[in-house]
Amino acid sequence: MTPNDIIDKLGGTAEVARLCQVKPPSVSQWRESGIPAARLMFLKLARPDVFAAVDASEETKKAA
């Protein structure tokens, strides 16, 4: 799953910026450079519902 996919599934740039208490341009940069590890861990804790769906989807792809 790419940073773009993660950010989109979390509700977009503005929503991720709100969750992480950063400005939207920072999140836009993550789309290109990757989500910093600490922020990604935070997002997984803040929105486990999104990441559970992502993990299940990737497991299905691996099994096929």
mmCIF file as Biopython writes it, N, C-alpha, C and O atoms, coordinates in Angstrom:
data_model
#
loop_
_atom_site.group_PDB
_atom_site.id
_atom_site.type_symbol
_atom_site.label_atom_id
_atom_site.label_alt_id
_atom_site.label_comp_id
_atom_site.label_asym_id
_atom_site.label_entity_id
_atom_site.label_seq_id
_atom_site.pdbx_PDB_ins_code
_atom_site.Cartn_x
_atom_site.Cartn_y
_atom_site.Cartn_z
_atom_site.occupancy
_atom_site.B_iso_or_equiv
_atom_site.auth_seq_id
_atom_site.auth_asym_id
_atom_site.pdbx_PDB_model_num
ATOM 1   N N  . MET A ? 1  ? 0.846   -1.167  0.000  1.0 0.0 1  A 1 
ATOM 2   C CA . MET A ? 1  ? 0.000   0.000   0.000  1.0 0.0 1  A 1 
ATOM 3   C C  . MET A ? 1  ? 0.897   1.238   0.000  1.0 0.0 1  A 1 
ATOM 4   O O  . MET A ? 1  ? 1.837   1.341   0.788  1.0 0.0 1  A 1 
ATOM 5   N N  . THR A ? 2  ? 0.596   2.146   -0.874 1.0 0.0 2  A 1 
ATOM 6   C CA . THR A ? 2  ? 1.402   3.359   -1.015 1.0 0.0 2  A 1 
ATOM 7   C C  . THR A ? 2  ? 0.940   4.440   -0.030 1.0 0.0 2  A 1 
ATOM 8   O O  . THR A ? 2  ? -0.173  4.372   0.491  1.0 0.0 2  A 1 
ATOM 9   N N  . PRO A ? 3  ? 1.796   5.431   0.223  1.0 0.0 3  A 1 
ATOM 10  C CA . PRO A ? 3  ? 1.359   6.549   1.068  1.0 0.0 3  A 1 
ATOM 11  C C  . PRO A ? 3  ? 0.089   7.215   0.534  1.0 0.0 3  A 1 
ATOM 12  O O  . PRO A ? 3  ? -0.774  7.618   1.314  1.0 0.0 3  A 1 
ATOM 13  N N  . ASN A ? 4  ? -0.028  7.331   -0.783 1.0 0.0 4  A 1 
ATOM 14  C CA . ASN A ? 4  ? -1.240  7.908   -1.371 1.0 0.0 4  A 1 
ATOM 15  C C  . ASN A ? 4  ? -2.477  7.108   -0.985 1.0 0.0 4  A 1 
ATOM 16  O O  . ASN A ? 4  ? -3.501  7.680   -0.611 1.0 0.0 4  A 1 
ATOM 17  N N  . ASP A ? 5  ? -2.380  5.789   -1.075 1.0 0.0 5  A 1 
ATOM 18  C CA . ASP A ? 5  ? -3.506  4.926   -0.727 1.0 0.0 5  A 1 
ATOM 19  C C  . ASP A ? 5  ? -3.901  5.113   0.733  1.0 0.0 5  A 1 
ATOM 20  O O  . ASP A ? 5  ? -5.083  5.233   1.055  1.0 0.0 5  A 1 
ATOM 21  N N  . ILE A ? 6  ? -2.908  5.136   1.605  1.0 0.0 6  A 1 
ATOM 22  C CA . ILE A ? 6  ? -3.167  5.276   3.035  1.0 0.0 6  A 1 
ATOM 23  C C  . ILE A ? 6  ? -3.838  6.616   3.329  1.0 0.0 6  A 1 
ATOM 24  O O  . ILE A ? 6  ? -4.848  6.671   4.030  1.0 0.0 6  A 1 
ATOM 25  N N  . ILE A ? 7  ? -3.277  7.683   2.794  1.0 0.0 7  A 1 
ATOM 26  C CA . ILE A ? 7  ? -3.829  9.025   3.039  1.0 0.0 7  A 1 
ATOM 27  C C  . ILE A ? 7  ? -5.248  9.113   2.506  1.0 0.0 7  A 1 
ATOM 28  O O  . ILE A ? 7  ? -6.128  9.657   3.173  1.0 0.0 7  A 1 
ATOM 29  N N  . ASP A ? 8  ? -5.479  8.588   1.319  1.0 0.0 8  A 1 
ATOM 30  C CA . ASP A ? 8  ? -6.830  8.621   0.743  1.0 0.0 8  A 1 
ATOM 31  C C  . ASP A ? 8  ? -7.818  7.827   1.596  1.0 0.0 8  A 1 
ATOM 32  O O  . ASP A ? 8  ? -8.934  8.287   1.836  1.0 0.0 8  A 1 
ATOM 33  N N  . LYS A ? 9  ? -7.421  6.643   2.054  1.0 0.0 9  A 1 
ATOM 34  C CA . LYS A ? 9  ? -8.321  5.822   2.862  1.0 0.0 9  A 1 
ATOM 35  C C  . LYS A ? 9  ? -8.600  6.447   4.223  1.0 0.0 9  A 1 
ATOM 36  O O  . LYS A ? 9  ? -9.636  6.178   4.832  1.0 0.0 9  A 1 
ATOM 37  N N  . LEU A ? 10 ? -7.689  7.271   4.695  1.0 0.0 10 A 1 
ATOM 38  C CA . LEU A ? 10 ? -7.889  7.952   5.975  1.0 0.0 10 A 1 
ATOM 39  C C  . LEU A ? 10 ? -8.745  9.211   5.838  1.0 0.0 10 A 1 
ATOM 40  O O  . LEU A ? 10 ? -9.065  9.849   6.840  1.0 0.0 10 A 1 
ATOM 41  N N  . GLY A ? 11 ? -9.116  9.572   4.618  1.0 0.0 11 A 1 
ATOM 42  C CA . GLY A ? 11 ? -10.000 10.717  4.426  1.0 0.0 11 A 1 
ATOM 43  C C  . GLY A ? 11 ? -9.370  11.878  3.689  1.0 0.0 11 A 1 
ATOM 44  O O  . GLY A ? 11 ? -9.990  12.932  3.544  1.0 0.0 11 A 1 
ATOM 45  N N  . GLY A ? 12 ? -8.144  11.700  3.221  1.0 0.0 12 A 1 
ATOM 46  C CA . GLY A ? 12 ? -7.504  12.746  2.433  1.0 0.0 12 A 1 
ATOM 47  C C  . GLY A ? 12 ? -6.494  13.557  3.222  1.0 0.0 12 A 1 
ATOM 48  O O  . GLY A ? 12 ? -6.317  13.381  4.428  1.0 0.0 12 A 1 
ATOM 49  N N  . THR A ? 13 ? -5.847  14.442  2.507  1.0 0.0 13 A 1 
ATOM 50  C CA . THR A ? 13 ? -4.769  15.243  3.059  1.0 0.0 13 A 1 
ATOM 51  C C  . THR A ? 13 ? -5.201  16.067  4.263  1.0 0.0 13 A 1 
ATOM 52  O O  . THR A ? 13 ? -4.523  16.060  5.290  1.0 0.0 13 A 1 
ATOM 53  N N  . ALA A ? 14 ? -6.310  16.770  4.153  1.0 0.0 14 A 1 
ATOM 54  C CA . ALA A ? 14 ? -6.753  17.641  5.246  1.0 0.0 14 A 1 
ATOM 55  C C  . ALA A ? 14 ? -7.093  16.839  6.501  1.0 0.0 14 A 1 
ATOM 56  O O  . ALA A ? 14 ? -6.781  17.270  7.611  1.0 0.0 14 A 1 
ATOM 57  N N  . GLU A ? 15 ? -7.718  15.699  6.341  1.0 0.0 15 A 1 
ATOM 58  C CA . GLU A ? 15 ? -8.098  14.883  7.501  1.0 0.0 15 A 1 
ATOM 59  C C  . GLU A ? 15 ? -6.863  14.300  8.179  1.0 0.0 15 A 1 
ATOM 60  O O  . GLU A ? 15 ? -6.787  14.283  9.408  1.0 0.0 15 A 1 
ATOM 61  N N  . VAL A ? 16 ? -5.912  13.830  7.412  1.0 0.0 16 A 1 
ATOM 62  C CA . VAL A ? 16 ? -4.681  13.290  8.001  1.0 0.0 16 A 1 
ATOM 63  C C  . VAL A ? 16 ? -3.908  14.405  8.707  1.0 0.0 16 A 1 
ATOM 64  O O  . VAL A ? 16 ? -3.345  14.187  9.780  1.0 0.0 16 A 1 
ATOM 65  N N  . ALA A ? 17 ? -3.882  15.581  8.115  1.0 0.0 17 A 1 
ATOM 66  C CA . ALA A ? 17 ? -3.224  16.725  8.751  1.0 0.0 17 A 1 
ATOM 67  C C  . ALA A ? 17 ? -3.899  17.049  10.079 1.0 0.0 17 A 1 
ATOM 68  O O  . ALA A ? 17 ? -3.223  17.338  11.066 1.0 0.0 17 A 1 
ATOM 69  N N  . ARG A ? 18 ? -5.207  17.003  10.107 1.0 0.0 18 A 1 
ATOM 70  C CA . ARG A ? 18 ? -5.945  17.274  11.347 1.0 0.0 18 A 1 
ATOM 71  C C  . ARG A ? 18 ? -5.619  16.229  12.407 1.0 0.0 18 A 1 
ATOM 72  O O  . ARG A ? 18 ? -5.365  16.568  13.563 1.0 0.0 18 A 1 
ATOM 73  N N  . LEU A ? 19 ? -5.626  14.959  12.011 1.0 0.0 19 A 1 
ATOM 74  C CA . LEU A ? 19 ? -5.323  13.876  12.946 1.0 0.0 19 A 1 
ATOM 75  C C  . LEU A ? 19 ? -3.924  14.014  13.547 1.0 0.0 19 A 1 
ATOM 76  O O  . LEU A ? 19 ? -3.724  13.801  14.742 1.0 0.0 19 A 1 
ATOM 77  N N  . CYS A ? 20 ? -2.965  14.374  12.702 1.0 0.0 20 A 1 
ATOM 78  C CA . CYS A ? 20 ? -1.568  14.450  13.129 1.0 0.0 20 A 1 
ATOM 79  C C  . CYS A ? 20 ? -1.180  15.825  13.660 1.0 0.0 20 A 1 
ATOM 80  O O  . CYS A ? 20 ? -0.044  16.026  14.089 1.0 0.0 20 A 1 
ATOM 81  N N  . GLN A ? 21 ? -2.108  16.764  13.634 1.0 0.0 21 A 1 
ATOM 82  C CA . GLN A ? 21 ? -1.879  18.129  14.084 1.0 0.0 21 A 1 
ATOM 83  C C  . GLN A ? 21 ? -0.683  18.776  13.363 1.0 0.0 21 A 1 
ATOM 84  O O  . GLN A ? 21 ? 0.202   19.373  13.975 1.0 0.0 21 A 1 
ATOM 85  N N  . VAL A ? 22 ? -0.708  18.623  12.029 1.0 0.0 22 A 1 
ATOM 86  C CA . VAL A ? 22 ? 0.279   19.279  11.169 1.0 0.0 22 A 1 
ATOM 87  C C  . VAL A ? 22 ? -0.483  20.017  10.079 1.0 0.0 22 A 1 
ATOM 88  O O  . VAL A ? 22 ? -1.700  19.877  9.955  1.0 0.0 22 A 1 
ATOM 89  N N  . LYS A ? 23 ? 0.232   20.791  9.302  1.0 0.0 23 A 1 
ATOM 90  C CA . LYS A ? 23 ? -0.406  21.523  8.206  1.0 0.0 23 A 1 
ATOM 91  C C  . LYS A ? 23 ? -0.525  20.622  6.965  1.0 0.0 23 A 1 
ATOM 92  O O  . LYS A ? 23 ? 0.323   19.760  6.736  1.0 0.0 23 A 1 
ATOM 93  N N  . PRO A ? 24 ? -1.576  20.829  6.175  1.0 0.0 24 A 1 
ATOM 94  C CA . PRO A ? 24 ? -1.784  19.994  4.988  1.0 0.0 24 A 1 
ATOM 95  C C  . PRO A ? 24 ? -0.582  19.896  4.036  1.0 0.0 24 A 1 
ATOM 96  O O  . PRO A ? 24 ? -0.370  18.829  3.462  1.0 0.0 24 A 1 
ATOM 97  N N  . PRO A ? 25 ? 0.218   20.963  3.841  1.0 0.0 25 A 1 
ATOM 98  C CA . PRO A ? 25 ? 1.368   20.788  2.950  1.0 0.0 25 A 1 
ATOM 99  C C  . PRO A ? 25 ? 2.357   19.711  3.427  1.0 0.0 25 A 1 
ATOM 100 O O  . PRO A ? 25 ? 3.038   19.082  2.617  1.0 0.0 25 A 1 
ATOM 101 N N  . SER A ? 26 ? 2.423   19.511  4.739  1.0 0.0 26 A 1 
ATOM 102 C CA . SER A ? 26 ? 3.296   18.448  5.257  1.0 0.0 26 A 1 
ATOM 103 C C  . SER A ? 26 ? 2.800   17.088  4.794  1.0 0.0 26 A 1 
ATOM 104 O O  . SER A ? 26 ? 3.588   16.243  4.366  1.0 0.0 26 A 1 
ATOM 105 N N  . VAL A ? 27 ? 1.491   16.880  4.881  1.0 0.0 27 A 1 
ATOM 106 C CA . VAL A ? 27 ? 0.911   15.606  4.459  1.0 0.0 27 A 1 
ATOM 107 C C  . VAL A ? 27 ? 1.047   15.442  2.946  1.0 0.0 27 A 1 
ATOM 108 O O  . VAL A ? 27 ? 1.280   14.334  2.463  1.0 0.0 27 A 1 
ATOM 109 N N  . SER A ? 28 ? 0.907   16.515  2.211  1.0 0.0 28 A 1 
ATOM 110 C CA . SER A ? 28 ? 1.100   16.446  0.753  1.0 0.0 28 A 1 
ATOM 111 C C  . SER A ? 28 ? 2.509   15.967  0.429  1.0 0.0 28 A 1 
ATOM 112 O O  . SER A ? 28 ? 2.700   15.200  -0.515 1.0 0.0 28 A 1 
ATOM 113 N N  . GLN A ? 29 ? 3.485   16.407  1.196  1.0 0.0 29 A 1 
ATOM 114 C CA . GLN A ? 29 ? 4.867   15.963  0.980  1.0 0.0 29 A 1 
ATOM 115 C C  . GLN A ? 29 ? 5.014   14.470  1.275  1.0 0.0 29 A 1 
ATOM 116 O O  . GLN A ? 29 ? 5.792   13.776  0.621  1.0 0.0 29 A 1 
ATOM 117 N N  . TRP A ? 30 ? 4.265   13.986  2.258  1.0 0.0 30 A 1 
ATOM 118 C CA . TRP A ? 30 ? 4.330   12.560  2.574  1.0 0.0 30 A 1 
ATOM 119 C C  . TRP A ? 30 ? 3.882   11.700  1.409  1.0 0.0 30 A 1 
ATOM 120 O O  . TRP A ? 30 ? 4.323   10.559  1.272  1.0 0.0 30 A 1 
ATOM 121 N N  . ARG A ? 31 ? 3.011   12.236  0.571  1.0 0.0 31 A 1 
ATOM 122 C CA . ARG A ? 31 ? 2.563   11.476  -0.605 1.0 0.0 31 A 1 
ATOM 123 C C  . ARG A ? 31 ? 3.742   11.163  -1.516 1.0 0.0 31 A 1 
ATOM 124 O O  . ARG A ? 31 ? 3.740   10.142  -2.203 1.0 0.0 31 A 1 
ATOM 125 N N  . GLU A ? 32 ? 4.741   12.026  -1.529 1.0 0.0 32 A 1 
ATOM 126 C CA . GLU A ? 32 ? 5.919   11.827  -2.387 1.0 0.0 32 A 1 
ATOM 127 C C  . GLU A ? 32 ? 7.065   11.139  -1.648 1.0 0.0 32 A 1 
ATOM 128 O O  . GLU A ? 32 ? 7.719   10.249  -2.192 1.0 0.0 32 A 1 
ATOM 129 N N  . SER A ? 33 ? 7.301   11.561  -0.402 1.0 0.0 33 A 1 
ATOM 130 C CA . SER A ? 33 ? 8.476   11.079  0.328  1.0 0.0 33 A 1 
ATOM 131 C C  . SER A ? 33 ? 8.189   9.901   1.246  1.0 0.0 33 A 1 
ATOM 132 O O  . SER A ? 33 ? 9.114   9.257   1.743  1.0 0.0 33 A 1 
ATOM 133 N N  . GLY A ? 34 ? 6.910   9.616   1.473  1.0 0.0 34 A 1 
ATOM 134 C CA . GLY A ? 34 ? 6.529   8.543   2.382  1.0 0.0 34 A 1 
ATOM 135 C C  . GLY A ? 34 ? 6.110   9.110   3.731  1.0 0.0 34 A 1 
ATOM 136 O O  . GLY A ? 34 ? 6.554   10.184  4.136  1.0 0.0 34 A 1 
ATOM 137 N N  . ILE A ? 35 ? 5.265   8.381   4.403  1.0 0.0 35 A 1 
ATOM 138 C CA . ILE A ? 35 ? 4.780   8.806   5.718  1.0 0.0 35 A 1 
ATOM 139 C C  . ILE A ? 35 ? 5.857   8.460   6.742  1.0 0.0 35 A 1 
ATOM 140 O O  . ILE A ? 35 ? 6.292   7.311   6.815  1.0 0.0 35 A 1 
ATOM 141 N N  . PRO A ? 36 ? 6.291   9.439   7.534  1.0 0.0 36 A 1 
ATOM 142 C CA . PRO A ? 36 ? 7.301   9.140   8.562  1.0 0.0 36 A 1 
ATOM 143 C C  . PRO A ? 36 ? 6.839   8.002   9.475  1.0 0.0 36 A 1 
ATOM 144 O O  . PRO A ? 36 ? 5.656   7.897   9.799  1.0 0.0 36 A 1 
ATOM 145 N N  . ALA A ? 37 ? 7.772   7.164   9.881  1.0 0.0 37 A 1 
ATOM 146 C CA . ALA A ? 37 ? 7.437   5.966   10.662 1.0 0.0 37 A 1 
ATOM 147 C C  . ALA A ? 37 ? 6.632   6.290   11.917 1.0 0.0 37 A 1 
ATOM 148 O O  . ALA A ? 37 ? 5.652   5.606   12.210 1.0 0.0 37 A 1 
ATOM 149 N N  . ALA A ? 38 ? 7.024   7.311   12.655 1.0 0.0 38 A 1 
ATOM 150 C CA . ALA A ? 38 ? 6.301   7.651   13.887 1.0 0.0 38 A 1 
ATOM 151 C C  . ALA A ? 38 ? 4.870   8.086   13.585 1.0 0.0 38 A 1 
ATOM 152 O O  . ALA A ? 38 ? 3.950   7.740   14.325 1.0 0.0 38 A 1 
ATOM 153 N N  . ARG A ? 39 ? 4.675   8.840   12.507 1.0 0.0 39 A 1 
ATOM 154 C CA . ARG A ? 39 ? 3.322   9.275   12.127 1.0 0.0 39 A 1 
ATOM 155 C C  . ARG A ? 39 ? 2.484   8.080   11.690 1.0 0.0 39 A 1 
ATOM 156 O O  . ARG A ? 39 ? 1.298   7.993   12.008 1.0 0.0 39 A 1 
ATOM 157 N N  . LEU A ? 40 ? 3.109   7.161   10.960 1.0 0.0 40 A 1 
ATOM 158 C CA . LEU A ? 40 ? 2.385   5.977   10.501 1.0 0.0 40 A 1 
ATOM 159 C C  . LEU A ? 40 ? 1.935   5.139   11.692 1.0 0.0 40 A 1 
ATOM 160 O O  . LEU A ? 40 ? 0.806   4.649   11.712 1.0 0.0 40 A 1 
ATOM 161 N N  . MET A ? 41 ? 2.800   4.970   12.676 1.0 0.0 41 A 1 
ATOM 162 C CA . MET A ? 41 ? 2.414   4.229   13.882 1.0 0.0 41 A 1 
ATOM 163 C C  . MET A ? 41 ? 1.258   4.918   14.590 1.0 0.0 41 A 1 
ATOM 164 O O  . MET A ? 41 ? 0.325   4.260   15.048 1.0 0.0 41 A 1 
ATOM 165 N N  . PHE A ? 42 ? 1.318   6.246   14.679 1.0 0.0 42 A 1 
ATOM 166 C CA . PHE A ? 42 ? 0.229   7.001   15.305 1.0 0.0 42 A 1 
ATOM 167 C C  . PHE A ? 42 ? -1.077  6.791   14.545 1.0 0.0 42 A 1 
ATOM 168 O O  . PHE A ? 42 ? -2.122  6.549   15.149 1.0 0.0 42 A 1 
ATOM 169 N N  . LEU A ? 43 ? -1.013  6.885   13.224 1.0 0.0 43 A 1 
ATOM 170 C CA . LEU A ? 43 ? -2.224  6.730   12.419 1.0 0.0 43 A 1 
ATOM 171 C C  . LEU A ? 43 ? -2.820  5.332   12.568 1.0 0.0 43 A 1 
ATOM 172 O O  . LEU A ? 43 ? -4.040  5.171   12.587 1.0 0.0 43 A 1 
ATOM 173 N N  . LYS A ? 44 ? -1.958  4.328   12.672 1.0 0.0 44 A 1 
ATOM 174 C CA . LYS A ? 44 ? -2.455  2.963   12.877 1.0 0.0 44 A 1 
ATOM 175 C C  . LYS A ? 44 ? -3.178  2.831   14.214 1.0 0.0 44 A 1 
ATOM 176 O O  . LYS A ? 44 ? -4.164  2.102   14.324 1.0 0.0 44 A 1 
ATOM 177 N N  . LEU A ? 45 ? -2.687  3.538   15.225 1.0 0.0 45 A 1 
ATOM 178 C CA . LEU A ? 45 ? -3.350  3.514   16.528 1.0 0.0 45 A 1 
ATOM 179 C C  . LEU A ? 45 ? -4.628  4.349   16.529 1.0 0.0 45 A 1 
ATOM 180 O O  . LEU A ? 45 ? -5.628  3.975   17.142 1.0 0.0 45 A 1 
ATOM 181 N N  . ALA A ? 46 ? -4.581  5.473   15.840 1.0 0.0 46 A 1 
ATOM 182 C CA . ALA A ? 46 ? -5.738  6.383   15.812 1.0 0.0 46 A 1 
ATOM 183 C C  . ALA A ? 46 ? -6.890  5.834   14.981 1.0 0.0 46 A 1 
ATOM 184 O O  . ALA A ? 46 ? -8.055  6.056   15.311 1.0 0.0 46 A 1 
ATOM 185 N N  . ARG A ? 47 ? -6.573  5.122   13.910 1.0 0.0 47 A 1 
ATOM 186 C CA . ARG A ? 47 ? -7.614  4.614   12.994 1.0 0.0 47 A 1 
ATOM 187 C C  . ARG A ? 47 ? -7.384  3.138   12.664 1.0 0.0 47 A 1 
ATOM 188 O O  . ARG A ? 47 ? -7.151  2.799   11.504 1.0 0.0 47 A 1 
ATOM 189 N N  . PRO A ? 48 ? -7.445  2.258   13.666 1.0 0.0 48 A 1 
ATOM 190 C CA . PRO A ? 48 ? -7.205  0.832   13.406 1.0 0.0 48 A 1 
ATOM 191 C C  . PRO A ? 48 ? -8.207  0.236   12.427 1.0 0.0 48 A 1 
ATOM 192 O O  . PRO A ? 48 ? -7.904  -0.746  11.750 1.0 0.0 48 A 1 
ATOM 193 N N  . ASP A ? 49 ? -9.399  0.824   12.348 1.0 0.0 49 A 1 
ATOM 194 C CA . ASP A ? 49 ? -10.413 0.329   11.421 1.0 0.0 49 A 1 
ATOM 195 C C  . ASP A ? 49 ? -9.935  0.394   9.985  1.0 0.0 49 A 1 
ATOM 196 O O  . ASP A ? 49 ? -10.172 -0.532  9.210  1.0 0.0 49 A 1 
ATOM 197 N N  . VAL A ? 50 ? -9.267  1.471   9.621  1.0 0.0 50 A 1 
ATOM 198 C CA . VAL A ? 50 ? -8.778  1.641   8.252  1.0 0.0 50 A 1 
ATOM 199 C C  . VAL A ? 50 ? -7.668  0.637   7.963  1.0 0.0 50 A 1 
ATOM 200 O O  . VAL A ? 50 ? -7.644  0.026   6.894  1.0 0.0 50 A 1 
ATOM 201 N N  . PHE A ? 51 ? -6.758  0.468   8.901  1.0 0.0 51 A 1 
ATOM 202 C CA . PHE A ? 51 ? -5.622  -0.413  8.661  1.0 0.0 51 A 1 
ATOM 203 C C  . PHE A ? 51 ? -6.013  -1.880  8.727  1.0 0.0 51 A 1 
ATOM 204 O O  . PHE A ? 51 ? -5.373  -2.706  8.078  1.0 0.0 51 A 1 
ATOM 205 N N  . ALA A ? 52 ? -7.035  -2.230  9.483  1.0 0.0 52 A 1 
ATOM 206 C CA . ALA A ? 52 ? -7.522  -3.612  9.501  1.0 0.0 52 A 1 
ATOM 207 C C  . ALA A ? 52 ? -8.065  -3.977  8.128  1.0 0.0 52 A 1 
ATOM 208 O O  . ALA A ? 52 ? -7.826  -5.082  7.641  1.0 0.0 52 A 1 
ATOM 209 N N  . ALA A ? 53 ? -8.789  -3.064  7.503  1.0 0.0 53 A 1 
ATOM 210 C CA . ALA A ? 53 ? -9.320  -3.307  6.163  1.0 0.0 53 A 1 
ATOM 211 C C  . ALA A ? 53 ? -8.193  -3.412  5.145  1.0 0.0 53 A 1 
ATOM 212 O O  . ALA A ? 53 ? -8.252  -4.237  4.233  1.0 0.0 53 A 1 
ATOM 213 N N  . VAL A ? 54 ? -7.177  -2.586  5.296  1.0 0.0 54 A 1 
ATOM 214 C CA . VAL A ? 54 ? -6.028  -2.600  4.389  1.0 0.0 54 A 1 
ATOM 215 C C  . VAL A ? 54 ? -5.278  -3.914  4.522  1.0 0.0 54 A 1 
ATOM 216 O O  . VAL A ? 54 ? -4.933  -4.539  3.518  1.0 0.0 54 A 1 
ATOM 217 N N  . ASP A ? 55 ? -5.022  -4.339  5.757  1.0 0.0 55 A 1 
ATOM 218 C CA . ASP A ? 55 ? -4.303  -5.587  5.984  1.0 0.0 55 A 1 
ATOM 219 C C  . ASP A ? 55 ? -5.064  -6.776  5.421  1.0 0.0 55 A 1 
ATOM 220 O O  . ASP A ? 55 ? -4.463  -7.667  4.821  1.0 0.0 55 A 1 
ATOM 221 N N  . ALA A ? 56 ? -6.375  -6.800  5.608  1.0 0.0 56 A 1 
ATOM 222 C CA . ALA A ? 56 ? -7.195  -7.888  5.084  1.0 0.0 56 A 1 
ATOM 223 C C  . ALA A ? 56 ? -7.149  -7.917  3.558  1.0 0.0 56 A 1 
ATOM 224 O O  . ALA A ? 56 ? -7.071  -8.985  2.952  1.0 0.0 56 A 1 
ATOM 225 N N  . SER A ? 57 ? -7.197  -6.750  2.953  1.0 0.0 57 A 1 
ATOM 226 C CA . SER A ? 57 ? -7.140  -6.645  1.495  1.0 0.0 57 A 1 
ATOM 227 C C  . SER A ? 57 ? -5.813  -7.167  0.951  1.0 0.0 57 A 1 
ATOM 228 O O  . SER A ? 57 ? -5.788  -7.877  -0.055 1.0 0.0 57 A 1 
ATOM 229 N N  . GLU A ? 58 ? -4.727  -6.821  1.604  1.0 0.0 58 A 1 
ATOM 230 C CA . GLU A ? 58 ? -3.408  -7.262  1.142  1.0 0.0 58 A 1 
ATOM 231 C C  . GLU A ? 58 ? -3.223  -8.761  1.342  1.0 0.0 58 A 1 
ATOM 232 O O  . GLU A ? 58 ? -2.567  -9.408  0.526  1.0 0.0 58 A 1 
ATOM 233 N N  . GLU A ? 59 ? -3.776  -9.321  2.394  1.0 0.0 59 A 1 
ATOM 234 C CA . GLU A ? 59 ? -3.711  -10.770 2.617  1.0 0.0 59 A 1 
ATOM 235 C C  . GLU A ? 59 ? -4.464  -11.510 1.510  1.0 0.0 59 A 1 
ATOM 236 O O  . GLU A ? 59 ? -4.026  -12.562 1.043  1.0 0.0 59 A 1 
ATOM 237 N N  . THR A ? 60 ? -5.596  -10.948 1.099  1.0 0.0 60 A 1 
ATOM 238 C CA . THR A ? 60 ? -6.378  -11.561 0.032  1.0 0.0 60 A 1 
ATOM 239 C C  . THR A ? 60 ? -5.580  -11.566 -1.276 1.0 0.0 60 A 1 
ATOM 240 O O  . THR A ? 60 ? -5.605  -12.548 -2.019 1.0 0.0 60 A 1 
ATOM 241 N N  . LYS A ? 61 ? -4.879  -10.472 -1.551 1.0 0.0 61 A 1 
ATOM 242 C CA . LYS A ? 61 ? -4.080  -10.379 -2.761 1.0 0.0 61 A 1 
ATOM 243 C C  . LYS A ? 61 ? -2.934  -11.383 -2.747 1.0 0.0 61 A 1 
ATOM 244 O O  . LYS A ? 61 ? -2.621  -11.975 -3.780 1.0 0.0 61 A 1 
ATOM 245 N N  . LYS A ? 62 ? -2.302  -11.583 -1.589 1.0 0.0 62 A 1 
ATOM 246 C CA . LYS A ? 62 ? -1.187  -12.528 -1.474 1.0 0.0 62 A 1 
ATOM 247 C C  . LYS A ? 62 ? -1.661  -13.961 -1.686 1.0 0.0 62 A 1 
ATOM 248 O O  . LYS A ? 62 ? -0.940  -14.778 -2.259 1.0 0.0 62 A 1 
ATOM 249 N N  . ALA A ? 63 ? -2.869  -14.266 -1.228 1.0 0.0 63 A 1 
ATOM 250 C CA . ALA A ? 63 ? -3.391  -15.618 -1.332 1.0 0.0 63 A 1 
ATOM 251 C C  . ALA A ? 63 ? -3.781  -15.975 -2.769 1.0 0.0 63 A 1 
ATOM 252 O O  . ALA A ? 63 ? -3.820  -17.153 -3.125 1.0 0.0 63 A 1 
ATOM 253 N N  . ALA A ? 64 ? -4.065  -14.979 -3.584 1.0 0.0 64 A 1 
ATOM 254 C CA . ALA A ? 64 ? -4.524  -15.224 -4.951 1.0 0.0 64 A 1 
ATOM 255 C C  . ALA A ? 64 ? -3.407  -15.601 -5.885 1.0 0.0 64 A 1 
ATOM 256 O O  . ALA A ? 64 ? -3.645  -15.837 -7.070 1.0 0.0 64 A 1 
#
